[in-house]
Each structure stands twice: as C-alpha cells, then as structure tokens.
C-alpha cells in the first residue's frame, strides 16, 4: 500500500482548470509585473466577488511574503501588530515581522481565535500606562480566517473586533491563506463582501487553495497603502512574470471555482472526524474546516506514521501527542476511505 498524504493542504500541484489556462497561454507575450490583461481580468472578478469595486488588488508570490509586506507597509516604525500567540506570524514565519523592524504583540487565544475583549484590554492597558512612550504601540490587528487551529471567526465576532479597531484607530488585517476552506464550511457566515466591508486589508489564499503559488491581496480603500506596488517589490514579493499569478486567480474566480474548490476538503474532513470519533479517538477540539486535530497515544502515532503522512502539532502529555490531518481541494474519496480504514484498524 502506498503511503497516504494528509500532512498539509499544499502537497499537490494545481487545479486542472489552472493548468489548462497556463498551457493555453504559455507562448503568449505579455507585459510584466502584473500589468497584463490577465491580471486586470482577475482583479475585476475579485472586486466583483468582494462587492468592492474600488478595491486595489495585488498578486504576491506567497503567504509569508504577503504578511511581511502588508504588515510592514501599514505599521509605523514605533508600532507592533497584535496577533494570537498561535498566529502564523507569531510562530511559523521565522520572525520575519521582527526582522522587518516590528514586534508581534502576542495575546492568549481560544483555539486560535482572539476576542474583542482581549484586544481591547491590551490596548486600554497600553494607553493608560504612563510609560507607554517607552513601549511598542499596538498599531494593527492580525487575524486568520480560518485560524491555525482550523476554527472560524463568526460575523458577529469579526464585527466586535472591528469596533475595537475603530476605537483605537488600528487597521484590521486578515490572513486568508486557507480562505477557500472557510468559505466552503457550512458553519461560516463571513463572506468575501463581509471581509471587504469589515477589514482594511486581507488576502485570498491561492497556494493552499488550488493554485501552484500566489496570493491576492485586497485593499478595499486603496488610499490606505498608496504605493503598495513599490513596497511589494521591496519585500521581494513581486513576480516579474506576474501574468502567471493573474491567470491562476482569473481561473479561480471563474464560475465560482474558488468557493467550490474548498468543498471536497470540507466533506473529506467531516468524514474523517466521524470515523475518528466512531473508532474511539479523541479530538483535541472541534474545528469545522479542513484541519483535524487528534490526540494519539505515542505508540498509535508511531504505527500510523509508517503508513500516513500527517503533522505533529504539540505534545499533549508524556504518553500522548496532538497530531493534525489536513485535507485539501485535491483529496480523493479513495484516499479518505483508505485513511478511515487505517484508523479503524489501528489498535
């Protein structure tokens, strides 16, 4: 039996619709740096999907570059970015925000989520501190939808956080690396137009959602970052053959593909959750998107590792480990059934 791969949601190449478009246009000659007709078409489709006709849309090469570029462009030199302790910029981006001269102001989280209450308490404490001029000012808020734990912010939670950001005049930025899986989840009530209404900048993930590479940054009010193109280039996030990114997002936003592309991942994840519970496994917590977190005995984990690729998440105790199974747009029914059979048979 070949090994099964459930370690992440970007182990495959690209959706067939994207590969077809890339092949069809391979020998065409276009202008560079995203100034071509394909990028323009993709921008218009994204604006329409977000109901944000004036939005600036920029195509960047990857998630880490995107986070560093947006955060670095928004913050003043004396400001930091508020994020969950589990946030991608807090843990898994190798300190790139700090390398850019800004501190990540990490707050406790509830399964990956910040609350409006905790953000407000942090800001209130800063502004009431007589020594605040010696400290890093909270200058913006970073969220992920979905979070690193696969959980979702509800519309009401997002609105409450927006209100706190308005109170303290902080831009709100949303990392949408896995946004397609949030949009496909039945529990989700935060749409693309809602994001465009509530946040100052967000990105629509491509790398983990069917593209070969690339992310689309949406800035509903372009006046927020008037020279963003130059900042993107300064951060090494600008692709000379920009049409390769525009083509992919043009395909993803044709016939509602971006919203539909997450559905197989959500369906596969739900089957796996049910199978895990039925087989007597304990979920570390509930996550409604494409990431499943399971508590395994260390021996169980070692046996499964021989047949399945999955991710170590964290040590639970001396004899148990939390691991993550991730489904994707390309997860097949056969792979899902094979993993379910393995889990049922694993003693």
PyMOL commands that set and color helices and strands:
alter all, ss='L'
color gray80, all
select helices_A, chain A and resi 16-24+37-50+63-74+88-91+96-99+116-128+132-134+155-167+179-184+192-198+222-225+228-234+243-252+257-261+263-278+298-305+333-345
alter helices_A, ss='H'
color red, helices_A
select strands_A, chain A and resi 4-5+56-60+79-84+104-107+137-144+171-175+201-205+215-219+282-283+291-297+308-309+311-315+320-326
alter strands_A, ss='S'
color yellow, strands_A
deselect
rebuild
show_as cartoon
